[in-house]
Amino acid sequence: MGFVTQRLCSIFVIFFLILLTNSRQYHSSHLKLGKQSQVKSCNVYEGTWVFDNSYPLYNSSACPHIRKEFDCHYYGRPDSLYLKYRWQPKECDIPRFDGQDFLQRLKGKKIMFIGDSVTLNQRESLVCLLHAAVPDSKIIEERNSFYSNTTFEDYGVSILLFKSNYLVDIEEEKIGRVLKLDSMKNGNIWKDMDVLVFNTWLWWDRTGPSKRWDYIEDGGKVLKDMDRMDAFRKGLTTWARWVDTDVDPGKTKVLYRGISPTHYNVTGWERPGVINCGKETTPINGSTYPTGLPKEEYVVKDVLSTIKKPVHLLDITTLSQLRKDAHPTAYNIFKGMDCTHWCVAGLPDTWNQLLYIALTN
């Protein structure tokens, strides 16, 4: 009799556990579907940063793909609070980044990031997020004269980087390096991708030795220089025309990542003894930046509004302005003050969470 009772109890426990597991799976699925439904009806780029002890989403020391400029933990950053913030939109909750789901949904696809070193920042964050989700997946690294490529072979997903500081062309001529605002020859490579994530601005207002060109060509006229914001608008307009002319929206999804802010100027959040981002360990409270959007972001939005084909704006500027604490500062291989790039792990993980939402909704 005792044996029968024990057997019945065991069967009941197993049955209860199956019900509980199914209930949890249903709840998780229902919650995910609910969040996706909410996301479609809210602006995920408006919100605040909230403390969340379950972050970061991965351990940077376990990711073999972080450049020395961005590996703040390795280079001795002593604080870790900057890793513990989660982006919370005002009107909805958003799903956490799910690397396995990302790879399954984008199986066999090529995702290319095109832009400057901050674009590299985002691309390395995505590779680390995916590596953490599938640490045993075989990864193939390739590099040629045009781009670098990281492929998660089990899923056939390639994460590529095409370095282009201006998107438009720079050509060596007899007079020197010429920035051609009307020319964009690399589009023949880009249009074969399944997902394109573009960005440019960081190099447009450089002067002196850091400037990468000697002359600007605009409408057939060669100029020694011109208003940089005008040049930026014209270069971005050339890119916009290329999207409308050459991109097949049935094959390729185009995204443009908004302006990544710097924090060398402390106007609006200055504190005694603070001259840049070097001592910052927490975000700015609230949902707006004291000085508003940078003027170059208005140029981006103006040009994007002229494009007839679908382009999704990863509108990360304001949420990134609030993260004065998330830069490498002096914790990088160069030991110089870096208030331009971002620590990995760190803020770019949120950019990629929003990229994940944009691609899966």
N, C-alpha and C positions, 0 to 999 in steps of 0.2 A: 504493500500500500504506500509506504514511504517513497519507494522508487517511482511509482506512478505519479505521486504528488510532485516529486522533484522534477520528473519529466514534463509535467504540465506547466510547472512554474518556468522551466527553461524555455518551453515553446512560447509562453506568454511574454517573457522578456524579449525574445527574438522578434515576436510580432510587434511589440511595443516599439522596439528600436527601429524596425522597418518603417512603421508609421511616422515616428519622429523624424527619421532621415528624409522621408518623402515630404513631410510637412515643411522641413527646413529648406529642401530644394525648391518646393513650390513658393515658399515665402521669399527666398532669395531671387528666384526667377521673376516673381510678381513685383518685387521691389525694384529689380533692374529695369523691367519693362515700364514700371511707374516712373522711374527716374528719367528714362529715355523719353517718355511722353511729356514729362514736365520740361525737359531740356528743349524740346522743339518749340515750346511756347514762351520761353524766357530768354533774356539776354544774359548769357553765361559770363560775359565780360564785365558786368557790373556787380560789385560785391565788396567784400572785406576779407582780410586775412585773419584766420582764427587759429589759436593754438591747438595742436592735435598731436598727442604723444605717440600715436601710431606711425607717425612719419619719422624719417624719410622712407621712401618705398624700396630702397636698396642700400646696401653698404658700399660706399665708394671704393673701399679697399679691396672688395671682391670683384670689381670691374676692371678688366685689363685694357680698357679702351679710352682712358681719360688722358688728355694731353696735359703736359706739365704746367701750362698756363692756368688750368681750371681745377687742378687737384688740390684744393685748399686743405683738406684733412692731411694729406701726405706731407704738405709743406708747413705743417705745424699750426694751423689755425686752432687756437685754444678753446674757443667757445663752440657750442653746437646748437644753440637755441634757434639759429637761423634755419636749421633743418626741420624744425618742428611746427611749421605753419602750413595750413591748408587753405586753398582758395575757396571761399563760400559765396556763391552768387546770391543776390538779394532775393530773387523770386523762386528759386528752385534748388534742389540738391543735385549734384552731378556725380556720376559713377567714378570710382577710383580707376586709375589706369590699370587695365587688365592685359598684361603682355601676351598671354596665351590666346586670349580672345582676339587681340589685335592681329597676331600672326595667322590665326585661323581665317579671319575675315579677309585678310589681304594676301592670302596664299597665292604664290606665283607672281606677285606684283613687284614692280620696281618703283621705289620711292626716292626721288632725288631732291636734295636741298641745294639751292643755288643762291650764293651770296658771299658774304665776307666772313671774318673770324667769329662773329656772333652767331652766324648760321652754323658754323662748325660746332660752336658751343651747344646748340640745340640738337644737332645731329648726334653728337657724342652722348648726350643725355638719353636720347631715344635708344641708342644701341645698348647703353647700360640698363635701362628699364627692361628691354627685351631679354638681355642676357640674364638678368636676375629672375625673370619668369621661367626661362628654359635653360638653366645653367649647363645641362648636359647636351644641348643641341650643338651639332657640328657647325662651326663658323668658318667661313672662308674669307680671307682678306685679299683684295686685289687693288692694284694702283697702276694707272697709266698716265700719259701726259695731259689728259683731259680731266679725269676724276678719280676719286678713290671709292671703293665699294666694299661693304660688309654684307655678306649673304648668310642668312640663317638657312642652311642647306635642307634641313628636315621640312621646312615650310616653303622653300623657294622664294623667300622674301629678301629683297636686296635693298639696303639703305645706302644710298649714294650721296657723295658730296661733289658738287662742281663749284670750284672757287671762282668767284667773279665779283670783284669789289663794286663794279658799276653797272653790271648787266649788259650795258652797251660796250662796244669794242674800244680797245686801245691798240693802235698800230704803230710800228716803228717806221718812220719815214726819214728822208734826208735831213729834215729840220729838227727831228727828235721824235718823242713819243706824242702821238696825237689821240686825244679822247674824242671819238666820233659819236656825236649825240644821235645821229640818224642811222647808225649801223649796229646790227646785232646778229652776227653770223653763227653764233653757237646755238641758236634756236633749232637748227637741224638735229642736234643731239638731244636737246631737251624734249622735243615733241614726241619722242618715242617712249617716254616714260608713262607709267600709270598714274602717278601722283607727283606733282611738282609743288615745292614750297619755296617761294621766292622771298628775297629781301635785299634791299640796298639803302644806304644813306651814310654809313659811318665814314666813308672816305671822300664824300663829295665836298666837304668844307675844309679839307686838309690844305695846309700851306707849307711853304719852305721845303726842306729835304724830304718830308714824309709824303709830299704830293707825288702821285704816281704818273703824272703826265706833264708835258711841257707846253702843249697847245691844245685848244679846243676847236673842233670843226663843227660848225652849225649851219646847216642849209647850204653847204658848199663853201662857206667862208671860214677861213682859218684865223682864229683869234688867240691872242696871248692869254687872255683870261676873260671872264664874264661873271655876272652875278651868279653865285653858286646855287641859290635857290631856284633861279630860272633854269640853270643848266640841269639841276636835278629833275625839275618838272619835265623838261624836254626829253631827257633820257628815259624817264619813267613812261612818258607818252609813247616813245618808240617801242618799249616793251608791251604797252597796252595794245598797240596796233598789231604787234606780232601775235598776241593772244587771240585777237579777233580774226586774224588772217590765217594762222597756221595751226592752232590747237583744235583737235577734234574732241569736243566735250563728251562724245559717246565712248571714248577710250581713256581720256586723260582728265583727271580732276586737278584744278589749279587753285592753290591757296597762296595768299600773300601775307607774310607775317609783318605786323605793324612795327613801328619804330621802337627799337630797344633803347631805353634811356640811359644816360650816364649820370653819375652823382658826384661830380667834381665841384659843382656849384651848390652850396647849401642853402640858397635862398628859399625861405619858407619853412625850413625845419632846422635852422641854425640853433646851436646850443653853445654855451661858453666853451671856448677852446676847440670847437669843431670847425675844421676847414674843408673836409671832404668826407668820403664814406669810411675812412680808415678805422674809426672807433665805433661804428654802428653795429648793434647786435639785435635790434628789433625793428619790425616794419613800422611805417607811419600808420597811426590809427585812422579809421574812417575809410571812405570809398573814393575820395578825390584828392588830387595832388594840389598843394597850395598855389602853384604858379600855372596850373592848367596844362593842357597838352603842348608839346613842342610844335613850332610852326611847320616843321617838315611833315608831321603827321597829317596836318590839314591838306598838304599837297598830295600825300598818298590817297586820302579819301576822295579828293577831287578827281584824281586821275582814274581811280577804280570805278567811280560813278559813271565814267564815259564808256566803259567796256560793255559790249553787248552780250558776250558769252559769260557763263557763270564763273565767277571768281569769289572764293570765300576769304574774307579778311579775318585772319587770326588777330583779333584786336587786343593785343597784350600790353599796349603802351601804359595805360593808367595803372593796371594791376602791377606792372613792373616798376613804375615810378614809386609806388608805395614800398618797394623792397630795397631801400637804401642799405640794408644790412646784408644783402646776398652776394656782394661782389667779392672777388679774391683778396682785395686790398693788397697787402704786401706778402700774402701767403701764396706765393707762386715761385717758379724757378728763377725768375728775374729779380725778385725781391723789391720790385718797383711798385708804386701805388697804382693799382688797377681798379678803377671805378667804372670801367666800361664793360668788361666781361663778367661772367657769373660762375659761382662755384658749381661743381658737379660732384656729388648730388646737390640739388638746390632748385632755384627758381625755374630753370629750363625744363625741369620735370613737369611743372604745371603747364608750361607751353605745350608739352607733348600730351598731357592729359586732355587739353582742349583740342589738340590736333586729333587725338583718338576719338573724341566726341564728334568732331566735324566730319570725320571719315566714316564713322559707323552709324550716324543718324541720317 
